Amino acid sequence: MTSDKNMENEIDKFIKIFPLPIQKQINKLEKNELIEVIIDLGRPFKIRLKEDEFEISKRKVNAKDLLQITKKLSGFGDDNRAGLENTLHRISAIRNREQKIIGITARVGRSINGSAKFIQDYASLGKSILLLGKPGIGKTTMLRELARISAEDLNKRVIIVDTSNEIAGDGDVAHYGIGNARRMQVASTHLQHKTMIEAVENHNPEVIVIDEISTKEETEAARTIAERGVQLIATAHGNQLSNLMQNPILCDLVGGIEPVTLGDEEAKRRGTQKIVLERRSPPTFETLVEIKSFNKVAVYKDTAATIDKILRGSKISPEVRELDKKNNVMISKKTTSNDKVENLQVKKIHPYAIDKTRVQEVIDESALPFNVTTKIEDADLVITLRPHFRSKKGPLKEAENNNIPIHILRNNTRTQIFQVLSKIEISDLKKRQNDSINAKLEEVSDLHEELEKQYG
C-alpha cells in the first residue's frame, strides 16, 4: 500500500471540499471503505462505501452547496471532470440544458502498491497489455501501478498519456503513485489520439500507458504505436473479451473480424460453410486481462490464438489469478466444456424466384458476407423480383410478418444481383447480426459464469 499518512492526507483533502456538516458525518465512517460521495440538487447527500450505500444526512443539497464545492476544484474539462491538485480524486459534473451544474459524483482515488501483482510478470515480457473490466473495479489503479513498475522496477522509459488526469493526478506535478514514469496531459479529450502519437515521436518511450481507449482514432493510434515496437499498456471500455469482439470500433484492438471465403476443400475440412468470419490482422495487444474483482483476474496471454479459437468454436483456457489471504498469487486454468461450437456465421439470404446457384456464385466470387438458405425461417434477408414482391405470396408474406428485410432486383442477372447485395446497408442486418454474435459467443459467457462459480 501507499504510505498510510499520505493516503490519509489525500482523503482529508477530499472530505474538505464538502459542507462542514457533511464533513463531520464522513469523518465518523471508516475512511478506507469510502468510494464515492453522490450529490444531486434537491436530494440528500449520499455516500457509497465498498459494501454499502446510504444517505449520510437528511439535509438536501442546494445551489450554494454545489457552488462552494466547485470553487475548491480545478476547472472542469470538456469531459466534465475536475480534480484536486496532487491527488487522484475525480469529481464529475452533471449539467442541465443551460450547462449549469446540478449534480456531482466525487470519487476517491487511491494509489495502491501491489495492485498489479497479478500480472507484473507479463509487463516484464515487453508485450502490450489491454485491461478490461466494469467501471469502478480498479482498472485505472492497476494501470497506474503497471506504469510505476515498468518505470522503477523494470527501469523502462514510460510515458503516460493522461487525458483526464486520473492516472497521475491533477496539477502540473505528477502524483508520486506513478514513480519515475513521465506524464503528458491532454488539452481536450478528442485530442488523445494525437497526444499518443506525439509521445512516441517526441519523447522516445519504451512504454506508453493510456486510460480508456474508446474511439476509432485512438484505436488506430494504438496500432500505429504498436507497429513501431513500443509496448502499450491500456484500458478499454468493455467488461470482457466478448464485449470487445462485438464492438465495431474497438474490435481492431484484438485484430478485427472480417468475412473470408474458403476454398471447397478447406470448408469441407472445417465442416463449415464457405464464408466464415476470421481475424483480420495481428492484435494490437498481445495479452488481454479481464479484471473480475480487486483480487482476481482472468488472463488471455495470447490474444491472437484466443480470438482464432473463439471464431472456430474451439475451447479457450484463460489463466485465472487470485490473491489469497497471505497476498500470494494463486494461478489456475479453466477450460470451456463446449463440445463443438459453430463458427460465427455470416448472414443468410433467401432468394425467392431467383436462381439460387447464380446468387451463390456471385457471393463466392465477390466475397460478400452472405450465404444462401432455402428456408425462409433461417433467412436474415430476402431478395426477389418486383412482380413477385407486389403479390407478396407464400415466403414473401412470411418474411414481411417476421420483419425480415426484402430487397428487390430489376432482373435476374449476375450484375443486378451483385449491385443489390453490395449496396445493402449494414443497418438492415444489425439487430440480427448482434443476436447471432451473441448466440455464438454464449460459450464465452458461459465460461465467465463458470469462473465466477468456481473461483468467485
Buried (B, 14 or more C-beta within 10 A) or exposed (E): EBEEEBBEEBBEBBBEBBBEEBEEBBEEBEBBEBBBBBBBBEEBBBBBBEEEEEEBBEBEBEEEBBEEBBEEBBEBBEBBBBBBBBBBBBBBBEEEEEEEBBBBBBBBBBBBBEBBBBBBEBBEEBBBBBBBBBEEBBBBBBBBBBBBBBBBEBEBBBBBBBBBBBBBBBBEEBBBBBBBBBBBBBEEBBBBBBBBBBBBEEEEBBBBBBBBBBBEBBBBBBBBBBEEEBBBBBBBBBBBBBBBBBBEBBBBBBBBBBBBBBEEEEBEEBEBBBBBBBBEEBBBBBBBBBBBBBBBBBBBBBBBBBBBBBBBBBBBBBBBBBBEEEEEBBEEEBEBEBEEBEBBBBBBBBBBBBBBEBBBBBBBEBEBBBBBBEEBEEBBBBBBBEEBBEEBEEBBEBBBEEEBBBBBBEEBEBEBBBEBBEEBEEEBBEEBBEEBBEEBBEBBEEBBEBBEEEBE
